[in-house]
Amino acid sequence: MVMEARRIAGLDVLRGLAAIAVMLHHHGEYYDELYQGRTRLFVNLHAGHFGVELFFIISGFVILMTIERRATVRDFAVSRFSRLFPPFVAALLLTTAILIFWPMPPLQMPTPLQFLANLTMAAELFGQSNVDLPYWTLTYEVVFYGFMACVLALGLLRRVEWLGLLAIAIGLAFLAFVDVKLHRRTSILLLAGYSNFFLIGMCLYRIHMREARPITWIALAIAIAVTALGGGERAFNASGLLYFILTVCFAALVWFMTEPQGNRFAVPPLVFLGRISYPLYLVHVGLGFPLIRWLTASGWSTPASTIAAGLASIAAATVLHYTVENPAERWLRTRLAKRQIAAASTTPSALPPLPAPAQPGE
């Protein structure tokens, strides 16, 4: 077992760009609340919302890469927990502290029960709303990790394409016949409308590793094609063509950036942005929104307040990366290394002991 899944710089670049796209989308989506009625200077970057779908594709790629390098479900669970939970708790505490003193639409100070539910990273499964806007995607990630842990435990990694297609079929049937808003928890547990993005990522990993089989290509084609129907809460709507085109572009980008030719675009600033993309994704609303509101009320121009909030979010994400995220990953590597050494020292040799040499007179 390899201790740590190989990090691909090209994926870091895409992570960073996706985080920036989501941040710009949120700034545009809540323009009136943030800039207090000022004339709109930039349009809502609607396509920025689809940075989430790019994140899901990358997640499918990375999780299959990670899980194939974990000996046990326990190792996989520890790796995911240590990677995601510490930065999330730090960001949740920061956002909650800000909202205690400065609640603002669409964010409000959480109730104690809401806060506790959010600590699970799956608040909606417990009937509670998310403290911050981006947290909804983490619930889907947690469900996907649970699905992959079951696949690993049952020894079904070679059938992951078939299982992914089954998940897509169930999700599409659910979206076609059930009101998602009335059955939100079930929708999340089925990854309805989003399972295809995780499957796209897993198929791209098989291709990257030169392990693609006919079912891999079939699953990839189907997973991309169903986006023409829309996805998630946008299922079966008029945006299907745009959704399909964006998905094709995202899949092509992930394939290109994970191949050797993608290395030329892995410039250090973009790679660094990708390294801090997770904490940036977590704090850009909870920290950035109140800051924009305060700077705007203080007379700052719209561009200046937007840039300042973006830089502050990047700075906060950098601090979380070096003080929380990196130490947690180092702890993981150390822990897994110790477990490997212990396992190697206690595992008996698979070969029988050699017989003692014959003694004279025997």
TORKOL-4160 file (C-alpha; in steps of 0.2 Angstrom, whole numbers, padded with zeros to 4 digits, m for minus):
362
<pt num="1" X="0000" Y="0000" Z="0000"/>
<pt num="2" X="0006" Y="0017" Z="m0004"/>
<pt num="3" X="0004" Y="0029" Z="0010"/>
<pt num="4" X="m0002" Y="0044" Z="0001"/>
<pt num="5" X="m0010" Y="0045" Z="m0016"/>
<pt num="6" X="0001" Y="0054" Z="m0029"/>
<pt num="7" X="m0003" Y="0072" Z="m0030"/>
<pt num="8" X="m0006" Y="0078" Z="m0048"/>
<pt num="9" X="m0001" Y="0097" Z="m0050"/>
<pt num="10" X="m0014" Y="0099" Z="m0065"/>
<pt num="11" X="m0028" Y="0094" Z="m0053"/>
<pt num="12" X="m0022" Y="0107" Z="m0041"/>
<pt num="13" X="m0023" Y="0120" Z="m0055"/>
<pt num="14" X="m0041" Y="0115" Z="m0059"/>
<pt num="15" X="m0046" Y="0115" Z="m0040"/>
<pt num="16" X="m0040" Y="0133" Z="m0038"/>
<pt num="17" X="m0049" Y="0139" Z="m0054"/>
<pt num="18" X="m0065" Y="0130" Z="m0049"/>
<pt num="19" X="m0064" Y="0138" Z="m0031"/>
<pt num="20" X="m0062" Y="0156" Z="m0039"/>
<pt num="21" X="m0076" Y="0152" Z="m0051"/>
<pt num="22" X="m0088" Y="0148" Z="m0037"/>
<pt num="23" X="m0082" Y="0163" Z="m0027"/>
<pt num="24" X="m0086" Y="0175" Z="m0041"/>
<pt num="25" X="m0103" Y="0166" Z="m0044"/>
<pt num="26" X="m0108" Y="0169" Z="m0026"/>
<pt num="27" X="m0103" Y="0187" Z="m0027"/>
<pt num="28" X="m0114" Y="0190" Z="m0042"/>
<pt num="29" X="m0128" Y="0179" Z="m0036"/>
<pt num="30" X="m0130" Y="0190" Z="m0020"/>
<pt num="31" X="m0124" Y="0206" Z="m0027"/>
<pt num="32" X="m0139" Y="0217" Z="m0021"/>
<pt num="33" X="m0137" Y="0210" Z="m0003"/>
<pt num="34" X="m0118" Y="0213" Z="m0003"/>
<pt num="35" X="m0117" Y="0230" Z="m0012"/>
<pt num="36" X="m0133" Y="0237" Z="m0005"/>
<pt num="37" X="m0142" Y="0242" Z="m0020"/>
<pt num="38" X="m0127" Y="0249" Z="m0030"/>
<pt num="39" X="m0128" Y="0248" Z="m0049"/>
<pt num="40" X="m0122" Y="0231" Z="m0055"/>
<pt num="41" X="m0104" Y="0232" Z="m0062"/>
<pt num="42" X="m0103" Y="0214" Z="m0066"/>
<pt num="43" X="m0115" Y="0201" Z="m0071"/>
<pt num="44" X="m0119" Y="0185" Z="m0061"/>
<pt num="45" X="m0106" Y="0172" Z="m0066"/>
<pt num="46" X="m0119" Y="0159" Z="m0068"/>
<pt num="47" X="m0106" Y="0147" Z="m0075"/>
<pt num="48" X="m0096" Y="0149" Z="m0060"/>
<pt num="49" X="m0109" Y="0138" Z="m0051"/>
<pt num="50" X="m0103" Y="0124" Z="m0061"/>
<pt num="51" X="m0087" Y="0124" Z="m0053"/>
<pt num="52" X="m0095" Y="0112" Z="m0040"/>
<pt num="53" X="m0098" Y="0100" Z="m0054"/>
<pt num="54" X="m0079" Y="0101" Z="m0059"/>
<pt num="55" X="m0075" Y="0098" Z="m0040"/>
<pt num="56" X="m0086" Y="0082" Z="m0041"/>
<pt num="57" X="m0077" Y="0076" Z="m0056"/>
<pt num="58" X="m0060" Y="0079" Z="m0048"/>
<pt num="59" X="m0066" Y="0070" Z="m0032"/>
<pt num="60" X="m0071" Y="0055" Z="m0042"/>
<pt num="61" X="m0054" Y="0054" Z="m0050"/>
<pt num="62" X="m0044" Y="0057" Z="m0034"/>
<pt num="63" X="m0055" Y="0046" Z="m0022"/>
<pt num="64" X="m0053" Y="0031" Z="m0034"/>
<pt num="65" X="m0034" Y="0034" Z="m0035"/>
<pt num="66" X="m0034" Y="0035" Z="m0016"/>
<pt num="67" X="m0045" Y="0020" Z="m0012"/>
<pt num="68" X="m0035" Y="0009" Z="m0023"/>
<pt num="69" X="m0020" Y="0013" Z="m0013"/>
<pt num="70" X="m0028" Y="0010" Z="0004"/>
<pt num="71" X="m0026" Y="m0008" Z="0012"/>
<pt num="72" X="m0042" Y="m0006" Z="0022"/>
<pt num="73" X="m0058" Y="0004" Z="0024"/>
<pt num="74" X="m0051" Y="0010" Z="0040"/>
<pt num="75" X="m0036" Y="0018" Z="0032"/>
<pt num="76" X="m0047" Y="0026" Z="0019"/>
<pt num="77" X="m0059" Y="0033" Z="0032"/>
<pt num="78" X="m0044" Y="0040" Z="0042"/>
<pt num="79" X="m0037" Y="0048" Z="0026"/>
<pt num="80" X="m0053" Y="0057" Z="0022"/>
<pt num="81" X="m0057" Y="0062" Z="0040"/>
<pt num="82" X="m0040" Y="0070" Z="0043"/>
<pt num="83" X="m0040" Y="0078" Z="0026"/>
<pt num="84" X="m0057" Y="0086" Z="0027"/>
<pt num="85" X="m0063" Y="0088" Z="0045"/>
<pt num="86" X="m0050" Y="0099" Z="0053"/>
<pt num="87" X="m0051" Y="0113" Z="0040"/>
<pt num="88" X="m0070" Y="0111" Z="0040"/>
<pt num="89" X="m0071" Y="0113" Z="0059"/>
<pt num="90" X="m0059" Y="0128" Z="0059"/>
<pt num="91" X="m0069" Y="0137" Z="0045"/>
<pt num="92" X="m0086" Y="0133" Z="0054"/>
<pt num="93" X="m0079" Y="0141" Z="0070"/>
<pt num="94" X="m0073" Y="0156" Z="0060"/>
<pt num="95" X="m0090" Y="0158" Z="0051"/>
<pt num="96" X="m0100" Y="0155" Z="0067"/>
<pt num="97" X="m0090" Y="0168" Z="0076"/>
<pt num="98" X="m0092" Y="0181" Z="0063"/>
<pt num="99" X="m0111" Y="0178" Z="0062"/>
<pt num="100" X="m0113" Y="0180" Z="0080"/>
<pt num="101" X="m0108" Y="0198" Z="0079"/>
<pt num="102" X="m0113" Y="0201" Z="0061"/>
<pt num="103" X="m0127" Y="0191" Z="0054"/>
<pt num="104" X="m0132" Y="0196" Z="0036"/>
<pt num="105" X="m0143" Y="0188" Z="0023"/>
<pt num="106" X="m0142" Y="0175" Z="0017"/>
<pt num="107" X="m0132" Y="0170" Z="0032"/>
<pt num="108" X="m0138" Y="0170" Z="0050"/>
<pt num="109" X="m0131" Y="0165" Z="0067"/>
<pt num="110" X="m0134" Y="0146" Z="0069"/>
<pt num="111" X="m0143" Y="0138" Z="0083"/>
<pt num="112" X="m0134" Y="0126" Z="0094"/>
<pt num="113" X="m0143" Y="0111" Z="0086"/>
<pt num="114" X="m0139" Y="0118" Z="0069"/>
<pt num="115" X="m0121" Y="0120" Z="0074"/>
<pt num="116" X="m0119" Y="0103" Z="0080"/>
<pt num="117" X="m0128" Y="0095" Z="0065"/>
<pt num="118" X="m0115" Y="0105" Z="0054"/>
<pt num="119" X="m0101" Y="0097" Z="0063"/>
<pt num="120" X="m0106" Y="0081" Z="0055"/>
<pt num="121" X="m0103" Y="0089" Z="0038"/>
<pt num="122" X="m0120" Y="0082" Z="0033"/>
<pt num="123" X="m0132" Y="0094" Z="0042"/>
<pt num="124" X="m0146" Y="0092" Z="0029"/>
<pt num="125" X="m0147" Y="0073" Z="0033"/>
<pt num="126" X="m0152" Y="0078" Z="0051"/>
<pt num="127" X="m0165" Y="0090" Z="0045"/>
<pt num="128" X="m0154" Y="0106" Z="0048"/>
<pt num="129" X="m0149" Y="0119" Z="0036"/>
<pt num="130" X="m0131" Y="0123" Z="0032"/>
<pt num="131" X="m0122" Y="0137" Z="0042"/>
<pt num="132" X="m0113" Y="0142" Z="0026"/>
<pt num="133" X="m0118" Y="0142" Z="0008"/>
<pt num="134" X="m0104" Y="0130" Z="0001"/>
<pt num="135" X="m0107" Y="0116" Z="0014"/>
<pt num="136" X="m0121" Y="0108" Z="0004"/>
<pt num="137" X="m0108" Y="0100" Z="m0007"/>
<pt num="138" X="m0099" Y="0092" Z="0007"/>
<pt num="139" X="m0114" Y="0082" Z="0011"/>
<pt num="140" X="m0113" Y="0074" Z="m0006"/>
<pt num="141" X="m0095" Y="0071" Z="m0004"/>
<pt num="142" X="m0098" Y="0062" Z="0013"/>
<pt num="143" X="m0111" Y="0051" Z="0005"/>
<pt num="144" X="m0099" Y="0047" Z="m0010"/>
<pt num="145" X="m0085" Y="0042" Z="0002"/>
<pt num="146" X="m0097" Y="0031" Z="0011"/>
<pt num="147" X="m0102" Y="0023" Z="m0005"/>
<pt num="148" X="m0084" Y="0020" Z="m0010"/>
<pt num="149" X="m0080" Y="0013" Z="0007"/>
<pt num="150" X="m0093" Y="0000" Z="0004"/>
<pt num="151" X="m0086" Y="m0004" Z="m0013"/>
<pt num="152" X="m0069" Y="m0006" Z="m0005"/>
<pt num="153" X="m0076" Y="m0017" Z="0009"/>
<pt num="154" X="m0085" Y="m0028" Z="m0003"/>
<pt num="155" X="m0071" Y="m0030" Z="m0015"/>
<pt num="156" X="m0080" Y="m0022" Z="m0030"/>
<pt num="157" X="m0068" Y="m0009" Z="m0036"/>
<pt num="158" X="m0067" Y="m0018" Z="m0053"/>
<pt num="159" X="m0085" Y="m0016" Z="m0055"/>
<pt num="160" X="m0086" Y="0002" Z="m0050"/>
<pt num="161" X="m0092" Y="0008" Z="m0068"/>
<pt num="162" X="m0107" Y="m0004" Z="m0067"/>
<pt num="163" X="m0111" Y="0002" Z="m0049"/>
<pt num="164" X="m0109" Y="0020" Z="m0055"/>
<pt num="165" X="m0121" Y="0017" Z="m0070"/>
<pt num="166" X="m0134" Y="0009" Z="m0058"/>
<pt num="167" X="m0133" Y="0024" Z="m0046"/>
<pt num="168" X="m0136" Y="0036" Z="m0061"/>
<pt num="169" X="m0151" Y="0026" Z="m0066"/>
<pt num="170" X="m0159" Y="0026" Z="m0049"/>
<pt num="171" X="m0155" Y="0044" Z="m0047"/>
<pt num="172" X="m0163" Y="0049" Z="m0064"/>
<pt num="173" X="m0179" Y="0038" Z="m0059"/>
<pt num="174" X="m0180" Y="0048" Z="m0043"/>
<pt num="175" X="m0178" Y="0065" Z="m0051"/>
<pt num="176" X="m0191" Y="0060" Z="m0064"/>
<pt num="177" X="m0205" Y="0054" Z="m0052"/>
<pt num="178" X="m0201" Y="0062" Z="m0035"/>
<pt num="179" X="m0202" Y="0080" Z="m0029"/>
<pt num="180" X="m0184" Y="0083" Z="m0024"/>
<pt num="181" X="m0188" Y="0097" Z="m0012"/>
<pt num="182" X="m0200" Y="0086" Z="m0002"/>
<pt num="183" X="m0188" Y="0072" Z="m0001"/>
<pt num="184" X="m0171" Y="0081" Z="0000"/>
<pt num="185" X="m0163" Y="0068" Z="0011"/>
<pt num="186" X="m0166" Y="0054" Z="0000"/>
<pt num="187" X="m0160" Y="0064" Z="m0015"/>
<pt num="188" X="m0144" Y="0067" Z="m0006"/>
<pt num="189" X="m0142" Y="0049" Z="m0001"/>
<pt num="190" X="m0145" Y="0044" Z="m0019"/>
<pt num="191" X="m0133" Y="0057" Z="m0025"/>
<pt num="192" X="m0147" Y="0061" Z="m0037"/>
<pt num="193" X="m0142" Y="0072" Z="m0052"/>
<pt num="194" X="m0123" Y="0072" Z="m0046"/>
<pt num="195" X="m0118" Y="0054" Z="m0046"/>
<pt num="196" X="m0113" Y="0055" Z="m0065"/>
<pt num="197" X="m0100" Y="0068" Z="m0061"/>
<pt num="198" X="m0091" Y="0056" Z="m0048"/>
<pt num="199" X="m0092" Y="0042" Z="m0061"/>
<pt num="200" X="m0084" Y="0053" Z="m0075"/>
<pt num="201" X="m0070" Y="0057" Z="m0063"/>
<pt num="202" X="m0068" Y="0038" Z="m0059"/>
<pt num="203" X="m0068" Y="0034" Z="m0078"/>
<pt num="204" X="m0055" Y="0047" Z="m0081"/>
<pt num="205" X="m0044" Y="0039" Z="m0068"/>
<pt num="206" X="m0045" Y="0022" Z="m0076"/>
<pt num="207" X="m0040" Y="0030" Z="m0093"/>
<pt num="208" X="m0026" Y="0040" Z="m0084"/>
<pt num="209" X="m0019" Y="0023" Z="m0077"/>
<pt num="210" X="m0021" Y="0015" Z="m0094"/>
<pt num="211" X="m0033" Y="0003" Z="m0086"/>
<pt num="212" X="m0049" Y="0007" Z="m0096"/>
<pt num="213" X="m0060" Y="m0007" Z="m0102"/>
<pt num="214" X="m0075" Y="m0006" Z="m0114"/>
<pt num="215" X="m0087" Y="m0003" Z="m0099"/>
<pt num="216" X="m0076" Y="0012" Z="m0094"/>
<pt num="217" X="m0079" Y="0021" Z="m0110"/>
<pt num="218" X="m0097" Y="0016" Z="m0111"/>
<pt num="219" X="m0099" Y="0022" Z="m0093"/>
<pt num="220" X="m0090" Y="0039" Z="m0097"/>
<pt num="221" X="m0101" Y="0042" Z="m0112"/>
<pt num="222" X="m0117" Y="0039" Z="m0103"/>
<pt num="223" X="m0112" Y="0049" Z="m0088"/>
<pt num="224" X="m0108" Y="0064" Z="m0099"/>
<pt num="225" X="m0123" Y="0061" Z="m0110"/>
<pt num="226" X="m0136" Y="0062" Z="m0096"/>
<pt num="227" X="m0131" Y="0080" Z="m0092"/>
<pt num="228" X="m0141" Y="0085" Z="m0107"/>
<pt num="229" X="m0156" Y="0082" Z="m0096"/>
<pt num="230" X="m0149" Y="0094" Z="m0083"/>
<pt num="231" X="m0143" Y="0089" Z="m0066"/>
<pt num="232" X="m0147" Y="0091" Z="m0047"/>
<pt num="233" X="m0161" Y="0103" Z="m0044"/>
<pt num="234" X="m0159" Y="0109" Z="m0062"/>
<pt num="235" X="m0164" Y="0092" Z="m0069"/>
<pt num="236" X="m0175" Y="0091" Z="m0085"/>
<pt num="237" X="m0174" Y="0110" Z="m0088"/>
<pt num="238" X="m0169" Y="0121" Z="m0103"/>
<pt num="239" X="m0151" Y="0122" Z="m0097"/>
<pt num="240" X="m0147" Y="0104" Z="m0102"/>
<pt num="241" X="m0137" Y="0109" Z="m0118"/>
<pt num="242" X="m0126" Y="0121" Z="m0108"/>
<pt num="243" X="m0124" Y="0108" Z="m0095"/>
<pt num="244" X="m0119" Y="0095" Z="m0107"/>
<pt num="245" X="m0106" Y="0107" Z="m0116"/>
<pt num="246" X="m0098" Y="0112" Z="m0099"/>
<pt num="247" X="m0097" Y="0094" Z="m0094"/>
<pt num="248" X="m0088" Y="0089" Z="m0110"/>
<pt num="249" X="m0076" Y="0103" Z="m0107"/>
<pt num="250" X="m0073" Y="0099" Z="m0089"/>
<pt num="251" X="m0070" Y="0080" Z="m0093"/>
<pt num="252" X="m0058" Y="0086" Z="m0107"/>
<pt num="253" X="m0049" Y="0097" Z="m0095"/>
<pt num="254" X="m0047" Y="0084" Z="m0081"/>
<pt num="255" X="m0040" Y="0072" Z="m0094"/>
<pt num="256" X="m0028" Y="0085" Z="m0102"/>
<pt num="257" X="m0022" Y="0091" Z="m0085"/>
<pt num="258" X="m0018" Y="0074" Z="m0078"/>
<pt num="259" X="m0008" Y="0069" Z="m0093"/>
<pt num="260" X="0011" Y="0074" Z="m0095"/>
<pt num="261" X="0006" Y="0088" Z="m0108"/>
<pt num="262" X="m0004" Y="0097" Z="m0094"/>
<pt num="263" X="0012" Y="0100" Z="m0084"/>
<pt num="264" X="0016" Y="0115" Z="m0094"/>
<pt num="265" X="0001" Y="0124" Z="m0086"/>
<pt num="266" X="0005" Y="0119" Z="m0069"/>
<pt num="267" X="0013" Y="0136" Z="m0064"/>
<pt num="268" X="0017" Y="0138" Z="m0046"/>
<pt num="269" X="0004" Y="0152" Z="m0042"/>
<pt num="270" X="m0010" Y="0141" Z="m0049"/>
<pt num="271" X="m0004" Y="0126" Z="m0041"/>
<pt num="272" X="m0003" Y="0135" Z="m0024"/>
<pt num="273" X="m0021" Y="0141" Z="m0027"/>
<pt num="274" X="m0026" Y="0123" Z="m0029"/>
<pt num="275" X="m0017" Y="0118" Z="m0013"/>
<pt num="276" X="m0028" Y="0131" Z="m0003"/>
<pt num="277" X="m0044" Y="0128" Z="m0013"/>
<pt num="278" X="m0052" Y="0118" Z="0000"/>
<pt num="279" X="m0051" Y="0131" Z="0014"/>
<pt num="280" X="m0054" Y="0145" Z="0001"/>
<pt num="281" X="m0070" Y="0136" Z="m0004"/>
<pt num="282" X="m0075" Y="0135" Z="0015"/>
<pt num="283" X="m0072" Y="0153" Z="0020"/>
<pt num="284" X="m0075" Y="0164" Z="0005"/>
<pt num="285" X="m0093" Y="0167" Z="0010"/>
<pt num="286" X="m0093" Y="0167" Z="0029"/>
<pt num="287" X="m0078" Y="0179" Z="0029"/>
<pt num="288" X="m0080" Y="0187" Z="0012"/>
<pt num="289" X="m0098" Y="0192" Z="0012"/>
<pt num="290" X="m0098" Y="0202" Z="0029"/>
<pt num="291" X="m0081" Y="0210" Z="0023"/>
<pt num="292" X="m0089" Y="0216" Z="0007"/>
<pt num="293" X="m0104" Y="0223" Z="0016"/>
<pt num="294" X="m0093" Y="0232" Z="0029"/>
<pt num="295" X="m0082" Y="0239" Z="0016"/>
<pt num="296" X="m0096" Y="0245" Z="0004"/>
<pt num="297" X="m0104" Y="0253" Z="0019"/>
<pt num="298" X="m0088" Y="0262" Z="0023"/>
<pt num="299" X="m0087" Y="0270" Z="0006"/>
<pt num="300" X="m0076" Y="0258" Z="m0004"/>
<pt num="301" X="m0080" Y="0256" Z="m0022"/>
<pt num="302" X="m0087" Y="0240" Z="m0028"/>
<pt num="303" X="m0071" Y="0234" Z="m0037"/>
<pt num="304" X="m0060" Y="0238" Z="m0022"/>
<pt num="305" X="m0072" Y="0229" Z="m0009"/>
<pt num="306" X="m0073" Y="0214" Z="m0020"/>
<pt num="307" X="m0054" Y="0213" Z="m0023"/>
<pt num="308" X="m0051" Y="0216" Z="m0004"/>
<pt num="309" X="m0063" Y="0202" Z="0001"/>
<pt num="310" X="m0056" Y="0190" Z="m0012"/>
<pt num="311" X="m0038" Y="0193" Z="m0005"/>
<pt num="312" X="m0044" Y="0192" Z="0013"/>
<pt num="313" X="m0052" Y="0175" Z="0009"/>
<pt num="314" X="m0036" Y="0169" Z="0000"/>
<pt num="315" X="m0026" Y="0175" Z="0015"/>
<pt num="316" X="m0037" Y="0166" Z="0028"/>
<pt num="317" X="m0037" Y="0150" Z="0017"/>
<pt num="318" X="m0018" Y="0151" Z="0017"/>
<pt num="319" X="m0017" Y="0152" Z="0036"/>
<pt num="320" X="m0029" Y="0137" Z="0038"/>
<pt num="321" X="m0019" Y="0128" Z="0025"/>
<pt num="322" X="m0003" Y="0130" Z="0035"/>
<pt num="323" X="m0009" Y="0129" Z="0052"/>
<pt num="324" X="m0023" Y="0116" Z="0051"/>
<pt num="325" X="m0023" Y="0107" Z="0034"/>
<pt num="326" X="m0005" Y="0103" Z="0032"/>
<pt num="327" X="m0002" Y="0097" Z="0050"/>
<pt num="328" X="m0017" Y="0085" Z="0049"/>
<pt num="329" X="m0010" Y="0078" Z="0033"/>
<pt num="330" X="0007" Y="0076" Z="0041"/>
<pt num="331" X="m0001" Y="0067" Z="0055"/>
<pt num="332" X="m0010" Y="0055" Z="0043"/>
<pt num="333" X="0006" Y="0051" Z="0034"/>
<pt num="334" X="0015" Y="0047" Z="0050"/>
<pt num="335" X="0001" Y="0037" Z="0057"/>
<pt num="336" X="0000" Y="0026" Z="0041"/>
<pt num="337" X="0019" Y="0024" Z="0041"/>
<pt num="338" X="0019" Y="0018" Z="0059"/>
<pt num="339" X="0004" Y="0006" Z="0055"/>
<pt num="340" X="0013" Y="m0001" Z="0039"/>
<pt num="341" X="0029" Y="m0004" Z="0050"/>
<pt num="342" X="0019" Y="m0013" Z="0063"/>
<pt num="343" X="0010" Y="m0023" Z="0051"/>
<pt num="344" X="0026" Y="m0028" Z="0042"/>
<pt num="345" X="0034" Y="m0033" Z="0059"/>
<pt num="346" X="0020" Y="m0044" Z="0065"/>
<pt num="347" X="0015" Y="m0053" Z="0048"/>
<pt num="348" X="0022" Y="m0070" Z="0048"/>
<pt num="349" X="0032" Y="m0075" Z="0032"/>
<pt num="350" X="0022" Y="m0083" Z="0019"/>
<pt num="351" X="0036" Y="m0096" Z="0016"/>
<pt num="352" X="0039" Y="m0111" Z="0027"/>
<pt num="353" X="0055" Y="m0111" Z="0037"/>
<pt num="354" X="0069" Y="m0120" Z="0029"/>
<pt num="355" X="0074" Y="m0137" Z="0037"/>
<pt num="356" X="0089" Y="m0137" Z="0048"/>
<pt num="357" X="0104" Y="m0144" Z="0039"/>
<pt num="358" X="0108" Y="m0162" Z="0041"/>
<pt num="359" X="0120" Y="m0167" Z="0055"/>
<pt num="360" X="0133" Y="m0180" Z="0054"/>
<pt num="361" X="0127" Y="m0196" Z="0059"/>
<pt num="362" X="0109" Y="m0193" Z="0056"/>
